[in-house]
Amino acid sequence: MKPSFQLQLVNDPFGDPALYVEFLFRKRAILFDLGDIHALAPRKLLRLSHIFVSHAHMDHFYGFDYLLRVCLGRAKTIHLYGPSGFIDRVEHRLGGYTWNLVENYVDELVFRVQEWDGGDTMRCAKFRCRHRFARESLPPERVAEGELLKEPGLKVRAAVLDHKIPCLAFALEESRHVNIWKNRLDELGLPTGPWLQALKQAIWRGERDDFPIEARWRENGVAQMRRFTLGELKEKILRIVPGMKVGYVVDTLYNEPNLRRLKSLLESVDCLYIEAGFARDAADSAAEKYHLTAAQAGQIARRVGAKRMVPFHFSARYAGEENPLYREAEAAFSGMSCP
Ligand SMILES: [Zn+2]
């Protein structure tokens, strides 16, 4: 089943981290990390609704000013998520400019910022253009099982990793796809129509098999209706397949607590984007900087049961010599070597 989104690393593997996720037919996108994003056309930036920032080291957050420049003067709310201290980081960035002429802007840009420390709630604040981007505190929001965002068809979960500072890893999870067998509908003499949408929503809500579904339509001007249970329709006309799960992991120390958190976050991930910054012979250097080697990245992908791995965020010291990093990551991923 094709996923409902497309994935694009904004820069090459030596560039700043940023993973652009564009939803098909919806003119909407989300972003993981906000490094240098000049490679994204303004029309793509204007589609961003939610941005998840792993931590505020410069290569992960440098793109904020460009985003602000492109979106300023637009009627738009952008949700930003980050680790502890992130609201302060956003406030300082916005405080670096003079905002004396923005009160009369017709369209208002709003940043709604959430920071999460791994607990049951996240702190929230908003920054409105017409209020000169002054910080306004909002009530905290509940976070269950690391779910930072949950909406129909989609959720984003996070885990706090140790990068000498807290650093968030993310999992983007699509809801199950519900496909209708059109030929079986025809065999039952049932037409398509809005009732099928209600049927899909009942599945996404997790209703039980005895949940009643009414198929309603008009035939020659006469209202028609037939009753089914959800279980009957699942058997007769539906094919339900799992949605896609994407993982995003950068800047973390290879140790057991981090591995346990990643295992829980990324179980059976379809596609894992993972930093693979250093070669095996620089493992000490990677550990000193609280980063992963390519082999450790491959080993993590293997341990969480990833179906596919995309190594990236290579150290600049390997510029032009990235092939050994890919090879070391692949070898560990396939089980041919250990980190
Ligand atoms: Zn970092």
py3Dmol code that shows the C-alpha trace and the ligand (Angstrom):
import py3Dmol

protein = """\
ATOM      1  CA  MET A   1       0.000   0.000   0.000  1.00  0.00           C
ATOM      2  CA  LYS A   2       1.381   3.388  -0.946  1.00  0.00           C
ATOM      3  CA  PRO A   3       1.829   5.714   2.042  1.00  0.00           C
ATOM      4  CA  SER A   4      -0.101   8.982   2.144  1.00  0.00           C
ATOM      5  CA  PHE A   5       3.136  10.997   2.252  1.00  0.00           C
ATOM      6  CA  GLN A   6       6.478  11.410   0.510  1.00  0.00           C
ATOM      7  CA  LEU A   7       9.817  11.691   2.336  1.00  0.00           C
ATOM      8  CA  GLN A   8      12.682  13.966   1.318  1.00  0.00           C
ATOM      9  CA  LEU A   9      15.993  14.659   3.041  1.00  0.00           C
ATOM     10  CA  VAL A  10      16.429  18.368   2.370  1.00  0.00           C
ATOM     11  CA  ASN A  11      20.245  18.258   2.157  1.00  0.00           C
ATOM     12  CA  ASP A  12      22.906  15.742   1.195  1.00  0.00           C
ATOM     13  CA  PRO A  13      24.137  13.482   4.030  1.00  0.00           C
ATOM     14  CA  PHE A  14      26.890  15.978   4.942  1.00  0.00           C
ATOM     15  CA  GLY A  15      24.445  18.910   5.097  1.00  0.00           C
ATOM     16  CA  ASP A  16      22.286  19.991   8.024  1.00  0.00           C
ATOM     17  CA  PRO A  17      19.621  17.483   9.091  1.00  0.00           C
ATOM     18  CA  ALA A  18      16.046  18.137   7.926  1.00  0.00           C
ATOM     19  CA  LEU A  19      13.508  15.564   6.732  1.00  0.00           C
ATOM     20  CA  TYR A  20      10.562  17.028   4.774  1.00  0.00           C
ATOM     21  CA  VAL A  21       7.367  14.945   4.824  1.00  0.00           C
ATOM     22  CA  GLU A  22       4.783  16.016   2.254  1.00  0.00           C
ATOM     23  CA  PHE A  23       1.227  14.685   2.396  1.00  0.00           C
ATOM     24  CA  LEU A  24      -0.168  13.788  -1.003  1.00  0.00           C
ATOM     25  CA  PHE A  25      -3.054  15.902  -2.378  1.00  0.00           C
ATOM     26  CA  ARG A  26      -3.243  17.996   0.816  1.00  0.00           C
ATOM     27  CA  LYS A  27      -0.828  20.907   0.319  1.00  0.00           C
ATOM     28  CA  ARG A  28       0.480  20.146   3.791  1.00  0.00           C
ATOM     29  CA  ALA A  29       3.878  19.073   5.095  1.00  0.00           C
ATOM     30  CA  ILE A  30       5.728  18.472   8.339  1.00  0.00           C
ATOM     31  CA  LEU A  31       9.444  18.667   9.031  1.00  0.00           C
ATOM     32  CA  PHE A  32      11.815  16.786  11.311  1.00  0.00           C
ATOM     33  CA  ASP A  33      14.666  19.100  12.342  1.00  0.00           C
ATOM     34  CA  LEU A  34      15.166  22.605  11.127  1.00  0.00           C
ATOM     35  CA  GLY A  35      18.769  22.813   9.933  1.00  0.00           C
ATOM     36  CA  ASP A  36      19.641  24.765   6.783  1.00  0.00           C
ATOM     37  CA  ILE A  37      16.449  24.668   4.664  1.00  0.00           C
ATOM     38  CA  HIS A  38      17.362  27.040   1.834  1.00  0.00           C
ATOM     39  CA  ALA A  39      17.094  24.092  -0.561  1.00  0.00           C
ATOM     40  CA  LEU A  40      13.326  24.051   0.027  1.00  0.00           C
ATOM     41  CA  ALA A  41      11.325  26.360  -2.251  1.00  0.00           C
ATOM     42  CA  PRO A  42       9.179  28.939  -0.396  1.00  0.00           C
ATOM     43  CA  ARG A  43       5.985  27.229  -1.638  1.00  0.00           C
ATOM     44  CA  LYS A  44       7.159  24.080   0.165  1.00  0.00           C
ATOM     45  CA  LEU A  45       7.947  25.968   3.363  1.00  0.00           C
ATOM     46  CA  LEU A  46       4.494  27.552   3.293  1.00  0.00           C
ATOM     47  CA  ARG A  47       2.962  24.060   3.453  1.00  0.00           C
ATOM     48  CA  LEU A  48       4.578  23.318   6.831  1.00  0.00           C
ATOM     49  CA  SER A  49       2.116  22.913   9.688  1.00  0.00           C
ATOM     50  CA  HIS A  50       4.219  21.055  12.304  1.00  0.00           C
ATOM     51  CA  ILE A  51       7.991  21.036  12.861  1.00  0.00           C
ATOM     52  CA  PHE A  52       9.707  18.627  15.251  1.00  0.00           C
ATOM     53  CA  VAL A  53      13.157  19.749  16.401  1.00  0.00           C
ATOM     54  CA  SER A  54      15.387  17.119  18.016  1.00  0.00           C
ATOM     55  CA  HIS A  55      17.479  19.697  19.924  1.00  0.00           C
ATOM     56  CA  ALA A  56      18.736  23.224  19.436  1.00  0.00           C
ATOM     57  CA  HIS A  57      22.333  22.603  18.387  1.00  0.00           C
ATOM     58  CA  MET A  58      22.876  25.003  15.525  1.00  0.00           C
ATOM     59  CA  ASP A  59      22.885  22.471  12.681  1.00  0.00           C
ATOM     60  CA  HIS A  60      19.383  21.343  13.751  1.00  0.00           C
ATOM     61  CA  PHE A  61      17.790  24.757  14.289  1.00  0.00           C
ATOM     62  CA  TYR A  62      19.659  27.198  12.043  1.00  0.00           C
ATOM     63  CA  GLY A  63      16.804  27.258   9.491  1.00  0.00           C
ATOM     64  CA  PHE A  64      14.336  28.946  11.848  1.00  0.00           C
ATOM     65  CA  ASP A  65      15.169  32.474  10.658  1.00  0.00           C
ATOM     66  CA  TYR A  66      14.677  31.558   6.989  1.00  0.00           C
ATOM     67  CA  LEU A  67      11.340  29.937   7.803  1.00  0.00           C
ATOM     68  CA  LEU A  68      10.322  33.089   9.677  1.00  0.00           C
ATOM     69  CA  ARG A  69      11.397  35.300   6.760  1.00  0.00           C
ATOM     70  CA  VAL A  70       9.365  33.304   4.228  1.00  0.00           C
ATOM     71  CA  CYS A  71       6.239  33.004   6.405  1.00  0.00           C
ATOM     72  CA  LEU A  72       6.166  36.548   7.831  1.00  0.00           C
ATOM     73  CA  GLY A  73       3.017  38.436   6.771  1.00  0.00           C
ATOM     74  CA  ARG A  74       1.094  35.215   6.061  1.00  0.00           C
ATOM     75  CA  ALA A  75      -2.006  33.982   7.876  1.00  0.00           C
ATOM     76  CA  LYS A  76      -0.448  30.853   9.246  1.00  0.00           C
ATOM     77  CA  THR A  77       0.044  28.900  12.473  1.00  0.00           C
ATOM     78  CA  ILE A  78       3.146  26.740  12.730  1.00  0.00           C
ATOM     79  CA  HIS A  79       3.441  24.207  15.550  1.00  0.00           C
ATOM     80  CA  LEU A  80       6.997  23.707  16.809  1.00  0.00           C
ATOM     81  CA  TYR A  81       8.043  20.860  19.108  1.00  0.00           C
ATOM     82  CA  GLY A  82      11.347  20.435  20.920  1.00  0.00           C
ATOM     83  CA  PRO A  83      13.018  19.224  24.122  1.00  0.00           C
ATOM     84  CA  SER A  84      13.283  20.994  27.511  1.00  0.00           C
ATOM     85  CA  GLY A  85      14.293  24.630  27.156  1.00  0.00           C
ATOM     86  CA  PHE A  86      12.998  24.859  23.593  1.00  0.00           C
ATOM     87  CA  ILE A  87      10.446  27.615  24.261  1.00  0.00           C
ATOM     88  CA  ASP A  88      13.289  29.813  25.561  1.00  0.00           C
ATOM     89  CA  ARG A  89      15.318  29.062  22.420  1.00  0.00           C
ATOM     90  CA  VAL A  90      12.427  30.165  20.162  1.00  0.00           C
ATOM     91  CA  GLU A  91      11.810  33.261  22.275  1.00  0.00           C
ATOM     92  CA  HIS A  92      15.467  34.293  21.980  1.00  0.00           C
ATOM     93  CA  ARG A  93      15.503  33.800  18.232  1.00  0.00           C
ATOM     94  CA  LEU A  94      12.363  35.934  17.792  1.00  0.00           C
ATOM     95  CA  GLY A  95      13.791  38.495  20.212  1.00  0.00           C
ATOM     96  CA  GLY A  96      16.751  39.070  17.901  1.00  0.00           C
ATOM     97  CA  TYR A  97      14.735  41.332  15.560  1.00  0.00           C
ATOM     98  CA  THR A  98      12.875  44.642  15.880  1.00  0.00           C
ATOM     99  CA  TRP A  99       9.095  44.290  15.561  1.00  0.00           C
ATOM    100  CA  ASN A 100       7.734  47.839  15.773  1.00  0.00           C
ATOM    101  CA  LEU A 101       5.709  47.814  12.536  1.00  0.00           C
ATOM    102  CA  VAL A 102       3.864  44.515  12.699  1.00  0.00           C
ATOM    103  CA  GLU A 103       0.712  45.531  14.621  1.00  0.00           C
ATOM    104  CA  ASN A 104      -1.074  46.496  11.420  1.00  0.00           C
ATOM    105  CA  TYR A 105      -0.332  43.355   9.444  1.00  0.00           C
ATOM    106  CA  VAL A 106      -3.631  42.019   8.099  1.00  0.00           C
ATOM    107  CA  ASP A 107      -2.531  38.385   8.142  1.00  0.00           C
ATOM    108  CA  GLU A 108      -1.029  36.984  11.281  1.00  0.00           C
ATOM    109  CA  LEU A 109       1.789  34.481  11.630  1.00  0.00           C
ATOM    110  CA  VAL A 110       1.645  32.494  14.886  1.00  0.00           C
ATOM    111  CA  PHE A 111       4.175  30.066  16.333  1.00  0.00           C
ATOM    112  CA  ARG A 112       2.713  27.613  18.800  1.00  0.00           C
ATOM    113  CA  VAL A 113       5.622  26.034  20.650  1.00  0.00           C
ATOM    114  CA  GLN A 114       5.628  22.869  22.745  1.00  0.00           C
ATOM    115  CA  GLU A 115       8.513  21.467  24.765  1.00  0.00           C
ATOM    116  CA  TRP A 116       8.578  17.970  26.206  1.00  0.00           C
ATOM    117  CA  ASP A 117      10.883  16.522  28.875  1.00  0.00           C
ATOM    118  CA  GLY A 118       9.659  12.931  28.637  1.00  0.00           C
ATOM    119  CA  GLY A 119       6.935  13.347  31.283  1.00  0.00           C
ATOM    120  CA  ASP A 120       3.117  13.275  31.225  1.00  0.00           C
ATOM    121  CA  THR A 121       2.690  16.862  30.016  1.00  0.00           C
ATOM    122  CA  MET A 122       4.358  19.327  27.684  1.00  0.00           C
ATOM    123  CA  ARG A 123       4.821  23.048  28.282  1.00  0.00           C
ATOM    124  CA  CYS A 124       3.171  25.299  25.700  1.00  0.00           C
ATOM    125  CA  ALA A 125       3.480  28.914  24.599  1.00  0.00           C
ATOM    126  CA  LYS A 126       2.546  30.978  21.600  1.00  0.00           C
ATOM    127  CA  PHE A 127       4.186  33.894  19.813  1.00  0.00           C
ATOM    128  CA  ARG A 128       1.924  36.087  17.674  1.00  0.00           C
ATOM    129  CA  CYS A 129       3.229  38.448  15.032  1.00  0.00           C
ATOM    130  CA  ARG A 130       0.771  41.263  15.819  1.00  0.00           C
ATOM    131  CA  HIS A 131       1.888  41.053  19.473  1.00  0.00           C
ATOM    132  CA  ARG A 132       5.496  41.546  18.377  1.00  0.00           C
ATOM    133  CA  PHE A 133       6.106  37.862  18.981  1.00  0.00           C
ATOM    134  CA  ALA A 134       6.004  38.385  22.759  1.00  0.00           C
ATOM    135  CA  ARG A 135       5.820  35.090  24.625  1.00  0.00           C
ATOM    136  CA  GLU A 136       2.329  34.097  25.837  1.00  0.00           C
ATOM    137  CA  SER A 137       2.158  31.086  28.141  1.00  0.00           C
ATOM    138  CA  LEU A 138      -0.530  28.479  27.505  1.00  0.00           C
ATOM    139  CA  PRO A 139      -1.776  25.686  29.778  1.00  0.00           C
ATOM    140  CA  PRO A 140       0.292  22.501  29.620  1.00  0.00           C
ATOM    141  CA  GLU A 141      -1.006  19.655  27.450  1.00  0.00           C
ATOM    142  CA  ARG A 142      -1.145  15.996  28.360  1.00  0.00           C
ATOM    143  CA  VAL A 143       1.233  13.584  26.653  1.00  0.00           C
ATOM    144  CA  ALA A 144       0.351   9.877  26.723  1.00  0.00           C
ATOM    145  CA  GLU A 145       3.007   7.354  25.735  1.00  0.00           C
ATOM    146  CA  GLY A 146       5.168  10.013  24.109  1.00  0.00           C
ATOM    147  CA  GLU A 147       2.450  11.076  21.643  1.00  0.00           C
ATOM    148  CA  LEU A 148       3.233  14.694  20.791  1.00  0.00           C
ATOM    149  CA  LEU A 149       0.739  14.863  17.905  1.00  0.00           C
ATOM    150  CA  LYS A 150      -2.353  12.779  17.289  1.00  0.00           C
ATOM    151  CA  GLU A 151      -4.900  13.475  14.560  1.00  0.00           C
ATOM    152  CA  PRO A 152      -7.090  11.298  12.311  1.00  0.00           C
ATOM    153  CA  GLY A 153      -4.823   9.163  10.170  1.00  0.00           C
ATOM    154  CA  LEU A 154      -1.566  10.212  11.812  1.00  0.00           C
ATOM    155  CA  LYS A 155       0.481  10.428  14.981  1.00  0.00           C
ATOM    156  CA  VAL A 156       3.982  11.491  15.973  1.00  0.00           C
ATOM    157  CA  ARG A 157       5.596   9.941  19.050  1.00  0.00           C
ATOM    158  CA  ALA A 158       8.891  10.898  20.631  1.00  0.00           C
ATOM    159  CA  ALA A 159      11.527   9.600  23.042  1.00  0.00           C
ATOM    160  CA  VAL A 160      14.124  11.579  24.983  1.00  0.00           C
ATOM    161  CA  LEU A 161      17.685  10.421  24.262  1.00  0.00           C
ATOM    162  CA  ASP A 162      21.008  11.281  25.903  1.00  0.00           C
ATOM    163  CA  HIS A 163      23.203  13.534  23.727  1.00  0.00           C
ATOM    164  CA  LYS A 164      24.845  15.068  26.801  1.00  0.00           C
ATOM    165  CA  ILE A 165      21.731  17.212  26.578  1.00  0.00           C
ATOM    166  CA  PRO A 166      18.188  15.899  25.960  1.00  0.00           C
ATOM    167  CA  CYS A 167      17.628  15.124  22.281  1.00  0.00           C
ATOM    168  CA  LEU A 168      14.314  13.902  20.858  1.00  0.00           C
ATOM    169  CA  ALA A 169      13.943  10.956  18.480  1.00  0.00           C
ATOM    170  CA  PHE A 170      10.660  10.710  16.554  1.00  0.00           C
ATOM    171  CA  ALA A 171       8.346   8.131  15.010  1.00  0.00           C
ATOM    172  CA  LEU A 172       5.748   9.169  12.439  1.00  0.00           C
ATOM    173  CA  GLU A 173       2.946   6.613  12.290  1.00  0.00           C
ATOM    174  CA  GLU A 174       0.217   6.492   9.690  1.00  0.00           C
ATOM    175  CA  SER A 175      -3.140   4.891  10.610  1.00  0.00           C
ATOM    176  CA  ARG A 176      -4.216   1.663   8.961  1.00  0.00           C
ATOM    177  CA  HIS A 177      -5.290   1.913   5.311  1.00  0.00           C
ATOM    178  CA  VAL A 178      -8.839   0.748   4.714  1.00  0.00           C
ATOM    179  CA  ASN A 179      -9.383  -0.347   1.099  1.00  0.00           C
ATOM    180  CA  ILE A 180     -12.774  -1.201  -0.371  1.00  0.00           C
ATOM    181  CA  TRP A 181     -13.105  -4.070  -2.865  1.00  0.00           C
ATOM    182  CA  LYS A 182     -15.285  -2.383  -5.512  1.00  0.00           C
ATOM    183  CA  ASN A 183     -16.172  -5.664  -7.258  1.00  0.00           C
ATOM    184  CA  ARG A 184     -17.470  -7.133  -3.987  1.00  0.00           C
ATOM    185  CA  LEU A 185     -19.576  -4.025  -3.386  1.00  0.00           C
ATOM    186  CA  ASP A 186     -21.100  -4.587  -6.840  1.00  0.00           C
ATOM    187  CA  GLU A 187     -21.771  -8.251  -6.035  1.00  0.00           C
ATOM    188  CA  LEU A 188     -23.704  -7.211  -2.934  1.00  0.00           C
ATOM    189  CA  GLY A 189     -25.629  -4.583  -4.912  1.00  0.00           C
ATOM    190  CA  LEU A 190     -24.208  -1.782  -2.751  1.00  0.00           C
ATOM    191  CA  PRO A 191     -23.286   1.602  -4.229  1.00  0.00           C
ATOM    192  CA  THR A 192     -20.355   3.772  -3.146  1.00  0.00           C
ATOM    193  CA  GLY A 193     -21.232   6.903  -1.158  1.00  0.00           C
ATOM    194  CA  PRO A 194     -20.741   8.771   2.111  1.00  0.00           C
ATOM    195  CA  TRP A 195     -21.627   5.665   4.126  1.00  0.00           C
ATOM    196  CA  LEU A 196     -18.227   4.198   3.186  1.00  0.00           C
ATOM    197  CA  GLN A 197     -16.497   7.126   4.877  1.00  0.00           C
ATOM    198  CA  ALA A 198     -18.465   6.402   8.069  1.00  0.00           C
ATOM    199  CA  LEU A 199     -17.381   2.783   7.745  1.00  0.00           C
ATOM    200  CA  LYS A 200     -13.691   3.762   7.480  1.00  0.00           C
ATOM    201  CA  GLN A 201     -13.981   6.078  10.456  1.00  0.00           C
ATOM    202  CA  ALA A 202     -15.486   3.258  12.551  1.00  0.00           C
ATOM    203  CA  ILE A 203     -12.371   1.183  11.769  1.00  0.00           C
ATOM    204  CA  TRP A 204      -9.985   4.033  12.622  1.00  0.00           C
ATOM    205  CA  ARG A 205     -11.843   4.583  15.915  1.00  0.00           C
ATOM    206  CA  GLY A 206     -11.285   0.898  16.717  1.00  0.00           C
ATOM    207  CA  GLU A 207     -15.012  -0.040  16.996  1.00  0.00           C
ATOM    208  CA  ARG A 208     -15.872  -3.668  17.793  1.00  0.00           C
ATOM    209  CA  ASP A 209     -17.051  -6.132  15.158  1.00  0.00           C
ATOM    210  CA  ASP A 210     -20.704  -5.923  16.334  1.00  0.00           C
ATOM    211  CA  PHE A 211     -20.768  -2.137  15.709  1.00  0.00           C
ATOM    212  CA  PRO A 212     -23.776  -1.375  13.430  1.00  0.00           C
ATOM    213  CA  ILE A 213     -23.199   0.225  10.022  1.00  0.00           C
ATOM    214  CA  GLU A 214     -26.051   1.515   7.864  1.00  0.00           C
ATOM    215  CA  ALA A 215     -25.534   1.685   4.109  1.00  0.00           C
ATOM    216  CA  ARG A 216     -27.846   4.451   2.846  1.00  0.00           C
ATOM    217  CA  TRP A 217     -28.352   5.620  -0.741  1.00  0.00           C
ATOM    218  CA  ARG A 218     -31.065   6.722  -3.192  1.00  0.00           C
ATOM    219  CA  GLU A 219     -32.218   4.654  -6.138  1.00  0.00           C
ATOM    220  CA  ASN A 220     -34.591   6.207  -8.711  1.00  0.00           C
ATOM    221  CA  GLY A 221     -35.371   8.890  -6.150  1.00  0.00           C
ATOM    222  CA  VAL A 222     -36.261   6.365  -3.441  1.00  0.00           C
ATOM    223  CA  ALA A 223     -34.222   6.153  -0.203  1.00  0.00           C
ATOM    224  CA  GLN A 224     -32.621   2.745   0.368  1.00  0.00           C
ATOM    225  CA  MET A 225     -30.981   1.337   3.476  1.00  0.00           C
ATOM    226  CA  ARG A 226     -29.368  -1.931   4.532  1.00  0.00           C
ATOM    227  CA  ARG A 227     -27.884  -2.784   7.909  1.00  0.00           C
ATOM    228  CA  PHE A 228     -24.643  -4.632   8.520  1.00  0.00           C
ATOM    229  CA  THR A 229     -22.243  -5.192  11.377  1.00  0.00           C
ATOM    230  CA  LEU A 230     -18.706  -3.926  11.070  1.00  0.00           C
ATOM    231  CA  GLY A 231     -17.445  -7.520  11.247  1.00  0.00           C
ATOM    232  CA  GLU A 232     -19.588  -8.563   8.243  1.00  0.00           C
ATOM    233  CA  LEU A 233     -18.306  -5.709   6.118  1.00  0.00           C
ATOM    234  CA  LYS A 234     -14.684  -6.366   7.126  1.00  0.00           C
ATOM    235  CA  GLU A 235     -15.088  -9.887   5.850  1.00  0.00           C
ATOM    236  CA  LYS A 236     -17.048  -9.063   2.694  1.00  0.00           C
ATOM    237  CA  ILE A 237     -15.751  -5.828   1.233  1.00  0.00           C
ATOM    238  CA  LEU A 238     -12.671  -4.547   3.102  1.00  0.00           C
ATOM    239  CA  ARG A 239      -8.958  -5.044   2.993  1.00  0.00           C
ATOM    240  CA  ILE A 240      -7.147  -3.490   5.964  1.00  0.00           C
ATOM    241  CA  VAL A 241      -3.392  -2.988   5.758  1.00  0.00           C
ATOM    242  CA  PRO A 242      -1.026  -1.352   8.260  1.00  0.00           C
ATOM    243  CA  GLY A 243       0.036   2.252   7.628  1.00  0.00           C
ATOM    244  CA  MET A 244       3.667   3.256   7.234  1.00  0.00           C
ATOM    245  CA  LYS A 245       5.943   3.992  10.199  1.00  0.00           C
ATOM    246  CA  VAL A 246       8.979   6.254   9.781  1.00  0.00           C
ATOM    247  CA  GLY A 247      11.717   6.784  12.385  1.00  0.00           C
ATOM    248  CA  TYR A 248      14.023   9.779  12.748  1.00  0.00           C
ATOM    249  CA  VAL A 249      17.079   9.483  15.024  1.00  0.00           C
ATOM    250  CA  VAL A 250      19.974  11.935  15.268  1.00  0.00           C
ATOM    251  CA  ASP A 251      22.708  12.833  17.731  1.00  0.00           C
ATOM    252  CA  THR A 252      22.706  10.201  20.399  1.00  0.00           C
ATOM    253  CA  LEU A 253      25.159   8.202  22.472  1.00  0.00           C
ATOM    254  CA  TYR A 254      25.267   4.451  21.855  1.00  0.00           C
ATOM    255  CA  ASN A 255      24.368   3.103  25.288  1.00  0.00           C
ATOM    256  CA  GLU A 256      21.804   0.726  26.754  1.00  0.00           C
ATOM    257  CA  PRO A 257      19.296   3.309  28.103  1.00  0.00           C
ATOM    258  CA  ASN A 258      19.169   5.010  24.674  1.00  0.00           C
ATOM    259  CA  LEU A 259      18.834   1.665  22.906  1.00  0.00           C
ATOM    260  CA  ARG A 260      15.930   0.637  25.159  1.00  0.00           C
ATOM    261  CA  ARG A 261      14.098   3.889  24.449  1.00  0.00           C
ATOM    262  CA  LEU A 262      14.680   3.516  20.714  1.00  0.00           C
ATOM    263  CA  LYS A 263      13.502  -0.089  20.754  1.00  0.00           C
ATOM    264  CA  SER A 264      10.244   0.955  22.351  1.00  0.00           C
ATOM    265  CA  LEU A 265       9.755   3.944  20.016  1.00  0.00           C
ATOM    266  CA  LEU A 266      10.740   2.300  16.739  1.00  0.00           C
ATOM    267  CA  GLU A 267       9.519  -1.291  16.981  1.00  0.00           C
ATOM    268  CA  SER A 268       9.019  -2.610  13.422  1.00  0.00           C
ATOM    269  CA  VAL A 269       9.625   0.739  11.761  1.00  0.00           C
ATOM    270  CA  ASP A 270       9.334   0.621   7.957  1.00  0.00           C
ATOM    271  CA  CYS A 271      11.955   3.241   7.208  1.00  0.00           C
ATOM    272  CA  LEU A 272      14.540   4.543   9.693  1.00  0.00           C
ATOM    273  CA  TYR A 273      16.467   7.767   9.067  1.00  0.00           C
ATOM    274  CA  ILE A 274      19.438   7.577  11.412  1.00  0.00           C
ATOM    275  CA  GLU A 275      22.620   9.541  11.933  1.00  0.00           C
ATOM    276  CA  ALA A 276      25.763   7.596  11.013  1.00  0.00           C
ATOM    277  CA  GLY A 277      28.331  10.292  11.635  1.00  0.00           C
ATOM    278  CA  PHE A 278      31.591   8.419  12.190  1.00  0.00           C
ATOM    279  CA  ALA A 279      33.531   5.447  10.870  1.00  0.00           C
ATOM    280  CA  ARG A 280      34.176   2.414  13.075  1.00  0.00           C
ATOM    281  CA  ASP A 281      37.801   3.445  13.772  1.00  0.00           C
ATOM    282  CA  ALA A 282      36.566   6.768  15.206  1.00  0.00           C
ATOM    283  CA  ALA A 283      34.205   5.171  17.748  1.00  0.00           C
ATOM    284  CA  ASP A 284      35.967   6.892  20.657  1.00  0.00           C
ATOM    285  CA  SER A 285      35.571  10.261  18.986  1.00  0.00           C
ATOM    286  CA  ALA A 286      31.867   9.530  18.320  1.00  0.00           C
ATOM    287  CA  ALA A 287      31.299   8.573  21.970  1.00  0.00           C
ATOM    288  CA  GLU A 288      33.092  11.703  23.213  1.00  0.00           C
ATOM    289  CA  LYS A 289      30.701  13.809  21.134  1.00  0.00           C
ATOM    290  CA  TYR A 290      27.675  11.678  22.091  1.00  0.00           C
ATOM    291  CA  HIS A 291      27.138  10.639  18.458  1.00  0.00           C
ATOM    292  CA  LEU A 292      26.726   7.290  16.675  1.00  0.00           C
ATOM    293  CA  THR A 293      29.124   5.527  14.352  1.00  0.00           C
ATOM    294  CA  ALA A 294      27.759   4.134  11.087  1.00  0.00           C
ATOM    295  CA  ALA A 295      28.046   0.586  12.445  1.00  0.00           C
ATOM    296  CA  GLN A 296      26.141   1.528  15.604  1.00  0.00           C
ATOM    297  CA  ALA A 297      23.419   3.103  13.439  1.00  0.00           C
ATOM    298  CA  GLY A 298      23.130  -0.152  11.482  1.00  0.00           C
ATOM    299  CA  GLN A 299      23.021  -2.157  14.698  1.00  0.00           C
ATOM    300  CA  ILE A 300      20.191   0.011  16.062  1.00  0.00           C
ATOM    301  CA  ALA A 301      18.239  -0.392  12.813  1.00  0.00           C
ATOM    302  CA  ARG A 302      18.701  -4.148  13.122  1.00  0.00           C
ATOM    303  CA  ARG A 303      17.693  -4.273  16.802  1.00  0.00           C
ATOM    304  CA  VAL A 304      14.458  -2.316  16.285  1.00  0.00           C
ATOM    305  CA  GLY A 305      13.527  -4.508  13.301  1.00  0.00           C
ATOM    306  CA  ALA A 306      13.652  -1.720  10.709  1.00  0.00           C
ATOM    307  CA  LYS A 307      12.678  -2.831   7.211  1.00  0.00           C
ATOM    308  CA  ARG A 308      14.834  -0.138   5.617  1.00  0.00           C
ATOM    309  CA  MET A 309      17.546   2.216   6.885  1.00  0.00           C
ATOM    310  CA  VAL A 310      18.707   5.586   5.529  1.00  0.00           C
ATOM    311  CA  PRO A 311      22.046   6.598   7.124  1.00  0.00           C
ATOM    312  CA  PHE A 312      22.760  10.350   7.064  1.00  0.00           C
ATOM    313  CA  HIS A 313      24.240  13.280   9.062  1.00  0.00           C
ATOM    314  CA  PHE A 314      27.831  12.266   8.278  1.00  0.00           C
ATOM    315  CA  SER A 315      30.710  14.149   9.885  1.00  0.00           C
ATOM    316  CA  ALA A 316      32.338  16.690   7.550  1.00  0.00           C
ATOM    317  CA  ARG A 317      35.688  14.914   8.062  1.00  0.00           C
ATOM    318  CA  TYR A 318      34.470  12.232   5.585  1.00  0.00           C
ATOM    319  CA  ALA A 319      33.400  14.634   2.827  1.00  0.00           C
ATOM    320  CA  GLY A 320      33.777  12.899  -0.535  1.00  0.00           C
ATOM    321  CA  GLU A 321      34.520   9.580   1.201  1.00  0.00           C
ATOM    322  CA  GLU A 322      31.070   8.519   2.333  1.00  0.00           C
ATOM    323  CA  ASN A 323      31.051   5.023   0.786  1.00  0.00           C
ATOM    324  CA  PRO A 324      32.807   3.307   3.747  1.00  0.00           C
ATOM    325  CA  LEU A 325      30.184   4.820   6.086  1.00  0.00           C
ATOM    326  CA  TYR A 326      27.359   3.330   3.992  1.00  0.00           C
ATOM    327  CA  ARG A 327      29.185  -0.015   3.884  1.00  0.00           C
ATOM    328  CA  GLU A 328      29.746  -0.145   7.666  1.00  0.00           C
ATOM    329  CA  ALA A 329      26.131   0.791   8.364  1.00  0.00           C
ATOM    330  CA  GLU A 330      24.822  -1.826   5.905  1.00  0.00           C
ATOM    331  CA  ALA A 331      27.091  -4.560   7.262  1.00  0.00           C
ATOM    332  CA  ALA A 332      25.842  -4.013  10.814  1.00  0.00           C
ATOM    333  CA  PHE A 333      22.227  -3.726   9.630  1.00  0.00           C
ATOM    334  CA  SER A 334      22.426  -7.033   7.787  1.00  0.00           C
ATOM    335  CA  GLY A 335      24.131  -8.737  10.750  1.00  0.00           C
ATOM    336  CA  MET A 336      27.491  -9.187   9.062  1.00  0.00           C
ATOM    337  CA  SER A 337      29.353  -7.230  11.752  1.00  0.00           C
ATOM    338  CA  CYS A 338      28.862  -5.780  15.235  1.00  0.00           C
ATOM    339  CA  PRO A 339      29.602  -2.199  16.275  1.00  0.00           C
TER     340      PRO A 339
END
"""
ligand_1 = """\
1
ZN
Zn 23.807 17.790 18.516
"""
view = py3Dmol.view(width=600, height=400)
view.addModel(protein, "pdb")
view.setStyle({"model": 0}, {"cartoon": {"style": "trace"}})
view.addModel(ligand_1, "xyz")
view.setStyle({"model": 1}, {"stick": {}})
view.zoomTo()
view.show()
